[in-house]
Each structure stands twice: as structure tokens, then as C-alpha cells.
Amino acid sequence: MERWVEDVEKYGLASHLLWGLWGIVSEHVNKIDFDYLEYARQRFRRYWAGKSHLFS
């Protein structure tokens, strides 16, 4: 069970990284009034916080 939880947490990190990158790209290609860069910052913060927790 511990191994499974660890795997899920790692995939969660990958998700934060992916959506952070999506936010950066979307800032340049989308015309919708949305703060994509702030969204990306939030996802990257979650990525770094989770990474520090998992790999400490």
C-alpha cells in the first residue's frame, strides 16, 4: 500500500509539472482573459512543495 501511495504522489507531481507548462504555453497562444502565468506559478509551487516532501 505504501508503494502505491508513493506512486500516486509521484504522478501527482507529474500532473502539476504538466499543467504548469501548459499555463506558460497558453499565455502565448490563447486569447481568453485568464491569468495563465499565475496558474502556472501555482502549479509549479505545488510541484516544488511536493517534490521536496517526497524526495527529502
PDB file of N, CA, C and O in Angstrom:
ATOM      1  N   MET A   1       0.824  -1.183   0.000  1.00  0.00           N
ATOM      2  CA  MET A   1       0.000   0.000   0.000  1.00  0.00           C
ATOM      3  C   MET A   1       0.877   1.259   0.000  1.00  0.00           C
ATOM      4  O   MET A   1       0.577   2.223  -0.706  1.00  0.00           O
ATOM      5  N   GLU A   2       1.955   1.253   0.787  1.00  0.00           N
ATOM      6  CA  GLU A   2       2.838   2.428   0.833  1.00  0.00           C
ATOM      7  C   GLU A   2       3.442   2.711  -0.540  1.00  0.00           C
ATOM      8  O   GLU A   2       3.558   3.866  -0.948  1.00  0.00           O
ATOM      9  N   ARG A   3       3.819   1.670  -1.236  1.00  0.00           N
ATOM     10  CA  ARG A   3       4.393   1.819  -2.581  1.00  0.00           C
ATOM     11  C   ARG A   3       3.365   2.443  -3.522  1.00  0.00           C
ATOM     12  O   ARG A   3       3.701   3.311  -4.327  1.00  0.00           O
ATOM     13  N   TRP A   4       2.126   2.002  -3.420  1.00  0.00           N
ATOM     14  CA  TRP A   4       1.053   2.528  -4.260  1.00  0.00           C
ATOM     15  C   TRP A   4       0.832   4.011  -3.988  1.00  0.00           C
ATOM     16  O   TRP A   4       0.698   4.797  -4.926  1.00  0.00           O
ATOM     17  N   VAL A   5       0.792   4.401  -2.719  1.00  0.00           N
ATOM     18  CA  VAL A   5       0.609   5.808  -2.349  1.00  0.00           C
ATOM     19  C   VAL A   5       1.769   6.647  -2.881  1.00  0.00           C
ATOM     20  O   VAL A   5       1.559   7.748  -3.391  1.00  0.00           O
ATOM     21  N   GLU A   6       2.979   6.133  -2.763  1.00  0.00           N
ATOM     22  CA  GLU A   6       4.151   6.848  -3.285  1.00  0.00           C
ATOM     23  C   GLU A   6       4.049   7.040  -4.798  1.00  0.00           C
ATOM     24  O   GLU A   6       4.362   8.115  -5.310  1.00  0.00           O
ATOM     25  N   ASP A   7       3.615   6.010  -5.505  1.00  0.00           N
ATOM     26  CA  ASP A   7       3.446   6.126  -6.961  1.00  0.00           C
ATOM     27  C   ASP A   7       2.396   7.176  -7.312  1.00  0.00           C
ATOM     28  O   ASP A   7       2.594   7.973  -8.229  1.00  0.00           O
ATOM     29  N   VAL A   8       1.286   7.177  -6.588  1.00  0.00           N
ATOM     30  CA  VAL A   8       0.226   8.156  -6.843  1.00  0.00           C
ATOM     31  C   VAL A   8       0.749   9.574  -6.608  1.00  0.00           C
ATOM     32  O   VAL A   8       0.458  10.480  -7.390  1.00  0.00           O
ATOM     33  N   GLU A   9       1.513   9.767  -5.542  1.00  0.00           N
ATOM     34  CA  GLU A   9       2.071  11.092  -5.251  1.00  0.00           C
ATOM     35  C   GLU A   9       3.042  11.536  -6.356  1.00  0.00           C
ATOM     36  O   GLU A   9       3.076  12.714  -6.712  1.00  0.00           O
ATOM     37  N   LYS A  10       3.814  10.617  -6.887  1.00  0.00           N
ATOM     38  CA  LYS A  10       4.734  10.952  -7.981  1.00  0.00           C
ATOM     39  C   LYS A  10       3.965  11.343  -9.245  1.00  0.00           C
ATOM     40  O   LYS A  10       4.346  12.288  -9.937  1.00  0.00           O
ATOM     41  N   TYR A  11       2.900  10.630  -9.542  1.00  0.00           N
ATOM     42  CA  TYR A  11       2.088  11.006 -10.706  1.00  0.00           C
ATOM     43  C   TYR A  11       1.411  12.351 -10.488  1.00  0.00           C
ATOM     44  O   TYR A  11       1.204  13.104 -11.439  1.00  0.00           O
ATOM     45  N   GLY A  12       1.067  12.656  -9.245  1.00  0.00           N
ATOM     46  CA  GLY A  12       0.532  13.979  -8.924  1.00  0.00           C
ATOM     47  C   GLY A  12       1.548  15.068  -9.227  1.00  0.00           C
ATOM     48  O   GLY A  12       1.195  16.130  -9.741  1.00  0.00           O
ATOM     49  N   LEU A  13       2.813  14.804  -8.907  1.00  0.00           N
ATOM     50  CA  LEU A  13       3.875  15.765  -9.243  1.00  0.00           C
ATOM     51  C   LEU A  13       3.958  15.972 -10.744  1.00  0.00           C
ATOM     52  O   LEU A  13       4.074  17.102 -11.219  1.00  0.00           O
ATOM     53  N   ALA A  14       3.898  14.887 -11.482  1.00  0.00           N
ATOM     54  CA  ALA A  14       3.952  14.988 -12.946  1.00  0.00           C
ATOM     55  C   ALA A  14       2.791  15.829 -13.464  1.00  0.00           C
ATOM     56  O   ALA A  14       2.956  16.605 -14.405  1.00  0.00           O
ATOM     57  N   SER A  15       1.628  15.678 -12.857  1.00  0.00           N
ATOM     58  CA  SER A  15       0.462  16.449 -13.265  1.00  0.00           C
ATOM     59  C   SER A  15       0.684  17.947 -13.020  1.00  0.00           C
ATOM     60  O   SER A  15       0.372  18.769 -13.882  1.00  0.00           O
ATOM     61  N   HIS A  16       1.219  18.299 -11.851  1.00  0.00           N
ATOM     62  CA  HIS A  16       1.495  19.711 -11.565  1.00  0.00           C
ATOM     63  C   HIS A  16       2.487  20.281 -12.571  1.00  0.00           C
ATOM     64  O   HIS A  16       2.323  21.403 -13.051  1.00  0.00           O
ATOM     65  N   LEU A  17       3.514  19.503 -12.885  1.00  0.00           N
ATOM     66  CA  LEU A  17       4.520  19.962 -13.852  1.00  0.00           C
ATOM     67  C   LEU A  17       3.904  20.159 -15.232  1.00  0.00           C
ATOM     68  O   LEU A  17       4.152  21.169 -15.890  1.00  0.00           O
ATOM     69  N   LEU A  18       3.111  19.203 -15.662  1.00  0.00           N
ATOM     70  CA  LEU A  18       2.452  19.299 -16.969  1.00  0.00           C
ATOM     71  C   LEU A  18       1.548  20.530 -17.051  1.00  0.00           C
ATOM     72  O   LEU A  18       1.622  21.280 -18.024  1.00  0.00           O
ATOM     73  N   TRP A  19       0.691  20.750 -16.039  1.00  0.00           N
ATOM     74  CA  TRP A  19      -0.230  21.878 -16.074  1.00  0.00           C
ATOM     75  C   TRP A  19       0.500  23.212 -15.924  1.00  0.00           C
ATOM     76  O   TRP A  19       0.042  24.229 -16.445  1.00  0.00           O
ATOM     77  N   GLY A  20       1.623  23.215 -15.221  1.00  0.00           N
ATOM     78  CA  GLY A  20       2.429  24.427 -15.152  1.00  0.00           C
ATOM     79  C   GLY A  20       2.976  24.804 -16.520  1.00  0.00           C
ATOM     80  O   GLY A  20       2.941  25.968 -16.919  1.00  0.00           O
ATOM     81  N   LEU A  21       3.480  23.811 -17.227  1.00  0.00           N
ATOM     82  CA  LEU A  21       3.990  24.059 -18.581  1.00  0.00           C
ATOM     83  C   LEU A  21       2.860  24.477 -19.518  1.00  0.00           C
ATOM     84  O   LEU A  21       3.041  25.354 -20.363  1.00  0.00           O
ATOM     85  N   TRP A  22       1.701  23.851 -19.368  1.00  0.00           N
ATOM     86  CA  TRP A  22       0.539  24.220 -20.174  1.00  0.00           C
ATOM     87  C   TRP A  22       0.182  25.692 -19.950  1.00  0.00           C
ATOM     88  O   TRP A  22      -0.154  26.400 -20.899  1.00  0.00           O
ATOM     89  N   GLY A  23       0.254  26.150 -18.706  1.00  0.00           N
ATOM     90  CA  GLY A  23      -0.046  27.549 -18.399  1.00  0.00           C
ATOM     91  C   GLY A  23       0.884  28.510 -19.101  1.00  0.00           C
ATOM     92  O   GLY A  23       0.454  29.549 -19.600  1.00  0.00           O
ATOM     93  N   ILE A  24       2.166  28.163 -19.139  1.00  0.00           N
ATOM     94  CA  ILE A  24       3.143  29.021 -19.821  1.00  0.00           C
ATOM     95  C   ILE A  24       2.840  29.089 -21.318  1.00  0.00           C
ATOM     96  O   ILE A  24       2.806  30.173 -21.901  1.00  0.00           O
ATOM     97  N   VAL A  25       2.623  27.948 -21.924  1.00  0.00           N
ATOM     98  CA  VAL A  25       2.321  27.918 -23.361  1.00  0.00           C
ATOM     99  C   VAL A  25       1.011  28.647 -23.642  1.00  0.00           C
ATOM    100  O   VAL A  25       0.924  29.421 -24.596  1.00  0.00           O
ATOM    101  N   SER A  26       0.009  28.411 -22.832  1.00  0.00           N
ATOM    102  CA  SER A  26      -1.307  29.007 -23.047  1.00  0.00           C
ATOM    103  C   SER A  26      -1.274  30.520 -22.952  1.00  0.00           C
ATOM    104  O   SER A  26      -2.046  31.199 -23.629  1.00  0.00           O
ATOM    105  N   GLU A  27      -0.389  31.060 -22.121  1.00  0.00           N
ATOM    106  CA  GLU A  27      -0.254  32.523 -22.016  1.00  0.00           C
ATOM    107  C   GLU A  27       0.064  33.134 -23.375  1.00  0.00           C
ATOM    108  O   GLU A  27      -0.324  34.268 -23.658  1.00  0.00           O
ATOM    109  N   HIS A  28       0.764  32.388 -24.207  1.00  0.00           N
ATOM    110  CA  HIS A  28       1.205  32.912 -25.507  1.00  0.00           C
ATOM    111  C   HIS A  28       0.269  32.576 -26.662  1.00  0.00           C
ATOM    112  O   HIS A  28       0.298  33.248 -27.693  1.00  0.00           O
ATOM    113  N   VAL A  29      -0.561  31.546 -26.504  1.00  0.00           N
ATOM    114  CA  VAL A  29      -1.372  31.128 -27.652  1.00  0.00           C
ATOM    115  C   VAL A  29      -2.868  31.353 -27.487  1.00  0.00           C
ATOM    116  O   VAL A  29      -3.594  31.397 -28.480  1.00  0.00           O
ATOM    117  N   ASN A  30      -3.344  31.497 -26.253  1.00  0.00           N
ATOM    118  CA  ASN A  30      -4.786  31.674 -26.033  1.00  0.00           C
ATOM    119  C   ASN A  30      -5.152  33.143 -25.914  1.00  0.00           C
ATOM    120  O   ASN A  30      -4.367  33.956 -25.427  1.00  0.00           O
ATOM    121  N   LYS A  31      -6.330  33.466 -26.357  1.00  0.00           N
ATOM    122  CA  LYS A  31      -6.831  34.847 -26.310  1.00  0.00           C
ATOM    123  C   LYS A  31      -7.842  35.045 -25.179  1.00  0.00           C
ATOM    124  O   LYS A  31      -8.376  36.142 -25.017  1.00  0.00           O
ATOM    125  N   ILE A  32      -8.108  34.008 -24.405  1.00  0.00           N
ATOM    126  CA  ILE A  32      -9.066  34.079 -23.305  1.00  0.00           C
ATOM    127  C   ILE A  32      -8.488  34.946 -22.191  1.00  0.00           C
ATOM    128  O   ILE A  32      -7.292  34.890 -21.906  1.00  0.00           O
ATOM    129  N   ASP A  33      -9.347  35.745 -21.567  1.00  0.00           N
ATOM    130  CA  ASP A  33      -8.926  36.604 -20.462  1.00  0.00           C
ATOM    131  C   ASP A  33      -8.781  35.758 -19.196  1.00  0.00           C
ATOM    132  O   ASP A  33      -9.730  35.597 -18.428  1.00  0.00           O
ATOM    133  N   PHE A  34      -7.588  35.225 -18.996  1.00  0.00           N
ATOM    134  CA  PHE A  34      -7.289  34.364 -17.861  1.00  0.00           C
ATOM    135  C   PHE A  34      -5.823  34.539 -17.531  1.00  0.00           C
ATOM    136  O   PHE A  34      -5.001  34.666 -18.438  1.00  0.00           O
ATOM    137  N   ASP A  35      -5.476  34.548 -16.254  1.00  0.00           N
ATOM    138  CA  ASP A  35      -4.079  34.729 -15.851  1.00  0.00           C
ATOM    139  C   ASP A  35      -3.356  33.380 -15.870  1.00  0.00           C
ATOM    140  O   ASP A  35      -3.169  32.736 -14.837  1.00  0.00           O
ATOM    141  N   TYR A  36      -2.962  32.980 -17.068  1.00  0.00           N
ATOM    142  CA  TYR A  36      -2.298  31.691 -17.246  1.00  0.00           C
ATOM    143  C   TYR A  36      -0.980  31.609 -16.487  1.00  0.00           C
ATOM    144  O   TYR A  36      -0.640  30.554 -15.951  1.00  0.00           O
ATOM    145  N   LEU A  37      -0.242  32.700 -16.437  1.00  0.00           N
ATOM    146  CA  LEU A  37       1.046  32.660 -15.748  1.00  0.00           C
ATOM    147  C   LEU A  37       0.876  32.469 -14.247  1.00  0.00           C
ATOM    148  O   LEU A  37       1.662  31.759 -13.620  1.00  0.00           O
ATOM    149  N   GLU A  38      -0.130  33.086 -13.674  1.00  0.00           N
ATOM    150  CA  GLU A  38      -0.383  32.862 -12.237  1.00  0.00           C
ATOM    151  C   GLU A  38      -0.801  31.416 -12.002  1.00  0.00           C
ATOM    152  O   GLU A  38      -0.396  30.802 -11.014  1.00  0.00           O
ATOM    153  N   TYR A  39      -1.595  30.881 -12.891  1.00  0.00           N
ATOM    154  CA  TYR A  39      -1.980  29.479 -12.787  1.00  0.00           C
ATOM    155  C   TYR A  39      -0.733  28.596 -12.851  1.00  0.00           C
ATOM    156  O   TYR A  39      -0.590  27.661 -12.063  1.00  0.00           O
ATOM    157  N   ALA A  40       0.164  28.892 -13.786  1.00  0.00           N
ATOM    158  CA  ALA A  40       1.403  28.124 -13.912  1.00  0.00           C
ATOM    159  C   ALA A  40       2.233  28.244 -12.633  1.00  0.00           C
ATOM    160  O   ALA A  40       2.781  27.251 -12.157  1.00  0.00           O
ATOM    161  N   ARG A  41       2.329  29.445 -12.080  1.00  0.00           N
ATOM    162  CA  ARG A  41       3.089  29.638 -10.837  1.00  0.00           C
ATOM    163  C   ARG A  41       2.520  28.773  -9.710  1.00  0.00           C
ATOM    164  O   ARG A  41       3.271  28.149  -8.960  1.00  0.00           O
ATOM    165  N   GLN A  42       1.213  28.739  -9.597  1.00  0.00           N
ATOM    166  CA  GLN A  42       0.582  27.940  -8.549  1.00  0.00           C
ATOM    167  C   GLN A  42       0.890  26.456  -8.719  1.00  0.00           C
ATOM    168  O   GLN A  42       1.183  25.756  -7.750  1.00  0.00           O
ATOM    169  N   ARG A  43       0.821  25.986  -9.966  1.00  0.00           N
ATOM    170  CA  ARG A  43       1.103  24.570 -10.209  1.00  0.00           C
ATOM    171  C   ARG A  43       2.562  24.250  -9.944  1.00  0.00           C
ATOM    172  O   ARG A  43       2.870  23.194  -9.391  1.00  0.00           O
ATOM    173  N   PHE A  44       3.474  25.151 -10.332  1.00  0.00           N
ATOM    174  CA  PHE A  44       4.888  24.907 -10.070  1.00  0.00           C
ATOM    175  C   PHE A  44       5.192  24.946  -8.567  1.00  0.00           C
ATOM    176  O   PHE A  44       6.035  24.190  -8.083  1.00  0.00           O
ATOM    177  N   ARG A  45       4.504  25.827  -7.831  1.00  0.00           N
ATOM    178  CA  ARG A  45       4.675  25.846  -6.362  1.00  0.00           C
ATOM    179  C   ARG A  45       4.264  24.499  -5.765  1.00  0.00           C
ATOM    180  O   ARG A  45       4.954  23.950  -4.906  1.00  0.00           O
ATOM    181  N   ARG A  46       3.139  23.982  -6.230  1.00  0.00           N
ATOM    182  CA  ARG A  46       2.687  22.677  -5.731  1.00  0.00           C
ATOM    183  C   ARG A  46       3.679  21.572  -6.114  1.00  0.00           C
ATOM    184  O   ARG A  46       3.934  20.655  -5.334  1.00  0.00           O
ATOM    185  N   TYR A  47       4.234  21.677  -7.331  1.00  0.00           N
ATOM    186  CA  TYR A  47       5.236  20.699  -7.771  1.00  0.00           C
ATOM    187  C   TYR A  47       6.446  20.725  -6.849  1.00  0.00           C
ATOM    188  O   TYR A  47       6.857  19.681  -6.343  1.00  0.00           O
ATOM    189  N   TRP A  48       7.018  21.893  -6.625  1.00  0.00           N
ATOM    190  CA  TRP A  48       8.232  22.001  -5.810  1.00  0.00           C
ATOM    191  C   TRP A  48       7.964  21.611  -4.365  1.00  0.00           C
ATOM    192  O   TRP A  48       8.812  20.975  -3.738  1.00  0.00           O
ATOM    193  N   ALA A  49       6.817  21.970  -3.823  1.00  0.00           N
ATOM    194  CA  ALA A  49       6.487  21.584  -2.450  1.00  0.00           C
ATOM    195  C   ALA A  49       6.367  20.065  -2.340  1.00  0.00           C
ATOM    196  O   ALA A  49       6.889  19.462  -1.403  1.00  0.00           O
ATOM    197  N   GLY A  50       5.690  19.465  -3.284  1.00  0.00           N
ATOM    198  CA  GLY A  50       5.519  18.020  -3.273  1.00  0.00           C
ATOM    199  C   GLY A  50       6.826  17.284  -3.498  1.00  0.00           C
ATOM    200  O   GLY A  50       7.078  16.248  -2.882  1.00  0.00           O
ATOM    201  N   LYS A  51       7.653  17.815  -4.377  1.00  0.00           N
ATOM    202  CA  LYS A  51       8.940  17.190  -4.662  1.00  0.00           C
ATOM    203  C   LYS A  51       9.822  17.210  -3.429  1.00  0.00           C
ATOM    204  O   LYS A  51      10.470  16.216  -3.103  1.00  0.00           O
ATOM    205  N   SER A  52       9.846  18.347  -2.741  1.00  0.00           N
ATOM    206  CA  SER A  52      10.646  18.461  -1.512  1.00  0.00           C
ATOM    207  C   SER A  52      10.169  17.443  -0.479  1.00  0.00           C
ATOM    208  O   SER A  52      10.975  16.820   0.212  1.00  0.00           O
ATOM    209  N   HIS A  53       8.857  17.284  -0.383  1.00  0.00           N
ATOM    210  CA  HIS A  53       8.282  16.349   0.585  1.00  0.00           C
ATOM    211  C   HIS A  53       8.608  14.893   0.212  1.00  0.00           C
ATOM    212  O   HIS A  53       8.996  14.109   1.078  1.00  0.00           O
ATOM    213  N   LEU A  54       8.456  14.536  -1.043  1.00  0.00           N
ATOM    214  CA  LEU A  54       8.646  13.151  -1.462  1.00  0.00           C
ATOM    215  C   LEU A  54      10.101  12.714  -1.462  1.00  0.00           C
ATOM    216  O   LEU A  54      10.406  11.565  -1.144  1.00  0.00           O
ATOM    217  N   PHE A  55      10.987  13.609  -1.811  1.00  0.00           N
ATOM    218  CA  PHE A  55      12.385  13.220  -2.005  1.00  0.00           C
ATOM    219  C   PHE A  55      13.312  13.757  -0.929  1.00  0.00           C
ATOM    220  O   PHE A  55      14.516  13.885  -1.152  1.00  0.00           O
ATOM    221  N   SER A  56      12.763  14.069   0.231  1.00  0.00           N
ATOM    222  CA  SER A  56      13.626  14.553   1.329  1.00  0.00           C
ATOM    223  C   SER A  56      14.085  13.414   2.211  1.00  0.00           C
ATOM    224  O   SER A  56      14.814  13.637   3.178  1.00  0.00           O
TER     225      SER A  56
END
